Structure formats: structure tokens, C-alpha cells
Amino acid sequence: MARWCSKERAWASAMQLNAPTPAANHQKLLNCHITGSLQQSRSLHESTNAERDPGSTKDNARKPEDLDRAYEVLRTTLPKLFVEPLDYSIYSPGLIFQNNITGKHTVGLYHYVKQIAILRTVGHLKYAYVKFEVLKITKHQDDYTVRIRWRVRGISGLKVMFQFWKYKIWQLKEVLKDQEAWYDGYSVCYLGDEGLIVKHVVDKVMPDESREAVENTSASALPPGSLAATSSQKINCQ
């Protein structure tokens, strides 16, 4: 009997040592997302490069079609940021990510994918329901940039826990309108000579909208009191 008990204790200790911790599961999930996104980006880049003539310098020059493609991909994929992986085929492998909100600057597509994965994970951990909204998106052929005014909105998990009877799945759109948990931001994506986005700058401000641009007709204006609508935070983008 004593021998059997000692075997059971040894087996239980081994199982406890081998059992993954929540932190390990979180890191494993994050690594899987990063690896999958990078593999998708690598395959898309390889297929795109295979279609181009490596001996032609004209193919390496950015074209209006590249700006149109980047604009369309961002317009359709950004609203699904917390639901689906982004299309990283429009980004350069040496992408510079300048986040002026957090003060974090990175170089390389891997680090950019990692930042997006962290944003998505934190968003789902902090909110019971989180959504990325594109308030306005424009493309500018004079400097080959795509500019986005965006907002992250979510329903707090604590509010859902203590006031769950007020939240109905089919009324999430109306519930979101009454929430104060939202963050405004402004992004500028710069296209390089290869027609890919080489730099992404993020700010928590709204620039001067005095320049002409091709705009997203479905965009809506910022509400009064928005963090991005404060006059003291306006900057000149020219």
C-alpha cells in the first residue's frame, strides 16, 4: 500500500510539473498567431515577387495601382482587426512602426505583427466585446500615403458581469453607442519605391484636413468631446 501511494505521489508531481500554466498558454497562443501571420505574409510576398520581373527597374517603382491596393486592403481589413488576421502582403519586410501613443518604435515586419497580436490579445482580455472602427480613410497620391482616423470601442467585462441583463447580443450596436470606453487614433501609412508600406506612424491626434483626397464615402465624423477632436491636439500634416 505504501509503495502504491508513493507511486501515486510521484505521478501527481510529474503531472503538476508538466502541466502548462495560464501564462504559458497565453504565450503559446501569441506565438501561434505571430507565426501564422508571418507565414501568410511570407507566402504572399513570394507570390507577389514572382509575378514581377526582377530585371526591370520600372517594376520596382511605386504606381498609383499600389496606392489603390493598399487603400482597399486597409479599408476592408482594419475593421476586422480583432476578428481576423490582417493582410500583411502590403507591408515591406523592413517596415518601420512608429507608435507615438506608447512611444514604442520598431523596425521589421515581425515586430509589427507582434504588436498587432499583443493589441488583439489585450483587447479581448480587457473587454468582453471589442471593435475597431475606421472613422475616415483617405489616400494621397502626392506623397503616396494612406491616412486613417480610427477608434477602438469595447464593452467592459465588469459591466457585462454586473449588468448582464442590460446587454443583448442583437443590441450590441446600440450598447456600444452608450459606452465611454473608446480610444481615438490617427495612422499614416507611407508607401515606398516597391509599392509596399515602409512606414506606419500612429498618433492620438487629428491633423489639419485642408488637403484634397479620395475619401471613404462611408466614413463618419468624429463626435464632439472626442480625444482626437480636441483643438489643442491638432497638427499640420502637410
C-alpha positions in Angstrom: 0.0 0.0 0.0 2.8 2.4 0.9 4.6 1.6 -2.4 1.4 2.3 -4.3 0.9 5.7 -2.5 4.5 6.7 -3.3 4.0 5.9 -7.0 0.8 8.0 -7.0 2.6 10.9 -5.4 5.4 10.7 -7.9 2.9 10.6 -10.8 1.0 13.6 -9.4 4.2 15.6 -9.0 5.2 14.8 -12.6 1.8 15.8 -13.9 2.0 19.1 -11.9 5.4 19.9 -13.3 4.3 19.2 -16.9 1.0 21.0 -16.7 1.1 24.2 -18.7 0.5 27.5 -16.8 -2.0 30.1 -18.0 0.9 32.4 -18.8 2.5 29.6 -20.9 -0.8 29.1 -22.7 -1.1 32.8 -23.4 2.4 33.0 -24.8 1.8 29.9 -26.9 -1.3 31.4 -28.4 0.5 34.7 -29.1 3.4 32.8 -30.8 1.0 30.8 -32.9 -0.7 34.0 -34.1 2.6 35.6 -34.9 4.0 32.5 -36.7 0.8 32.0 -38.7 0.7 35.7 -39.7 4.3 35.7 -40.7 4.0 32.6 -42.8 1.0 34.1 -44.6 2.9 37.3 -45.2 6.0 35.4 -46.5 3.9 33.3 -49.0 2.1 36.4 -50.2 5.3 38.3 -50.7 6.9 35.4 -52.5 3.9 35.1 -54.9 3.9 38.9 -55.5 7.7 39.0 -56.2 7.4 36.0 -58.5 4.9 37.9 -60.7 7.4 40.9 -61.1 10.3 40.9 -63.5 13.4 41.1 -61.3 15.4 42.5 -64.2 13.2 45.5 -64.7 13.7 48.6 -62.6 10.4 50.1 -63.7 8.5 47.3 -61.8 10.2 48.4 -58.6 8.8 52.0 -58.8 5.6 52.6 -56.9 2.5 53.2 -59.0 -1.0 54.5 -58.4 -2.2 50.9 -58.5 -0.1 50.1 -55.5 -1.7 53.0 -53.6 -5.1 51.9 -54.6 -4.4 48.3 -53.5 -3.0 49.4 -50.1 -6.0 51.7 -49.6 -8.5 49.0 -50.4 -6.8 46.3 -48.3 -6.7 48.7 -45.3 -10.3 49.8 -45.8 -11.6 46.2 -45.8 -9.3 44.5 -43.3 -8.9 47.1 -40.5 -12.5 46.9 -39.3 -11.9 43.1 -38.7 -8.6 43.6 -36.8 -10.0 41.9 -33.6 -11.6 39.1 -35.6 -9.3 38.2 -38.5 -5.6 38.4 -39.2 -4.5 41.4 -41.3 -3.3 41.2 -44.8 0.5 41.7 -44.4 1.3 41.4 -48.1 1.0 45.2 -48.4 3.8 45.8 -45.9 7.5 45.8 -46.5 9.7 43.3 -44.6 11.6 46.2 -43.2 8.5 48.1 -42.0 9.2 51.0 -39.6 6.4 51.2 -37.0 6.4 54.5 -35.0 3.8 54.4 -32.3 3.7 57.9 -30.8 0.9 56.9 -28.4 3.0 54.3 -26.5 6.4 55.8 -27.5 7.5 52.4 -29.0 9.4 52.3 -32.3 10.2 49.0 -34.1 11.8 48.0 -37.3 10.8 44.8 -39.2 7.6 43.1 -40.1 8.0 40.5 -37.4 7.9 43.1 -34.6 4.9 44.8 -36.3 3.0 41.6 -36.4 3.9 41.0 -32.8 2.5 44.4 -31.8 -0.8 43.8 -33.6 -1.0 40.4 -31.9 -0.5 42.0 -28.5 -3.1 44.6 -29.2 -5.6 42.0 -30.2 -4.9 39.8 -27.2 -5.1 42.7 -24.7 -8.3 43.9 -26.3 -10.0 40.6 -25.9 -8.7 40.3 -22.3 -9.8 43.8 -21.3 -13.2 43.9 -23.0 -16.0 41.4 -23.3 -16.7 42.9 -26.7 -14.2 45.0 -28.7 -14.3 46.6 -32.1 -12.0 48.5 -34.4 -13.8 51.3 -36.3 -12.5 53.2 -39.3 -13.9 56.7 -38.9 -12.2 58.0 -42.0 -9.7 56.7 -44.5 -8.1 58.7 -47.3 -5.4 58.1 -49.9 -2.9 60.8 -51.2 -1.1 60.3 -54.4 1.1 63.4 -54.0 3.1 61.7 -51.2 1.8 58.1 -51.6 0.2 57.8 -48.2 -2.9 56.3 -46.7 -4.3 58.2 -43.7 -6.7 56.6 -41.3 -8.8 58.0 -38.4 -9.8 55.1 -36.2 -11.4 54.2 -32.9 -11.3 51.2 -30.6 -14.5 50.7 -28.7 -15.4 48.0 -26.2 -17.8 46.8 -23.5 -16.0 46.3 -20.2 -16.1 42.8 -18.8 -17.0 44.1 -15.4 -20.0 46.0 -16.7 -21.2 42.9 -18.5 -20.7 40.9 -15.3 -22.7 43.2 -13.0 -25.2 44.5 -15.6 -25.6 41.5 -17.9 -29.3 41.8 -18.0 -28.9 45.1 -19.9 -26.8 43.6 -22.7 -28.5 41.7 -25.5 -26.5 40.2 -28.4 -28.8 41.7 -31.1 -28.4 45.1 -29.5 -24.6 45.3 -29.3 -24.5 48.2 -31.8 -26.8 50.3 -29.6 -25.0 49.3 -26.4 -21.6 50.4 -27.9 -23.0 53.9 -28.6 -23.6 54.4 -24.8 -20.1 53.2 -23.8 -17.3 55.6 -22.7 -14.6 53.0 -23.2 -13.2 54.1 -26.5 -9.9 55.4 -27.9 -9.3 57.5 -30.9 -6.2 57.5 -33.0 -4.7 58.6 -36.4 -2.5 56.5 -38.6 -0.3 57.4 -41.6 1.0 54.6 -43.9 3.8 55.6 -46.3 4.4 53.6 -49.5 8.0 53.0 -50.6 9.5 52.6 -54.0 8.5 49.0 -54.2 4.8 49.9 -53.8 4.7 48.4 -50.2 4.1 50.2 -46.9 7.5 51.0 -45.5 6.4 53.2 -42.5 3.4 53.3 -40.2 3.0 56.3 -37.8 0.4 56.3 -35.1 -0.7 59.4 -33.2 -3.5 60.2 -30.8 -4.4 63.5 -32.6 -6.4 64.7 -35.5 -4.4 66.6 -38.2 -5.5 69.5 -40.4 -7.9 68.2 -43.0 -7.3 71.0 -45.5 -5.9 68.9 -48.3 -7.8 67.2 -51.1 -8.0 63.5 -51.0 -10.0 60.5 -52.2 -12.1 59.6 -49.2 -14.1 56.7 -48.0 -17.7 57.7 -48.5 -18.9 55.5 -45.6 -16.8 57.4 -43.1 -18.5 59.3 -40.3 -17.4 62.4 -38.5 -15.9 62.4 -35.0 -18.3 63.2 -32.2 -17.9 66.2 -30.0 -15.7 65.6 -27.0 -13.5 63.1 -28.8 -9.9 62.8 -27.8 -9.0 63.2 -31.4 -11.3 66.2 -31.9 -9.6 68.5 -29.3 -8.5 71.6 -31.0 -5.3 71.8 -28.8 -4.2 68.4 -30.3 -4.5 69.3 -33.9 -1.3 69.2 -36.0 -0.4 70.1 -39.6 0.2 67.0 -41.8 1.5 68.9 -44.8 
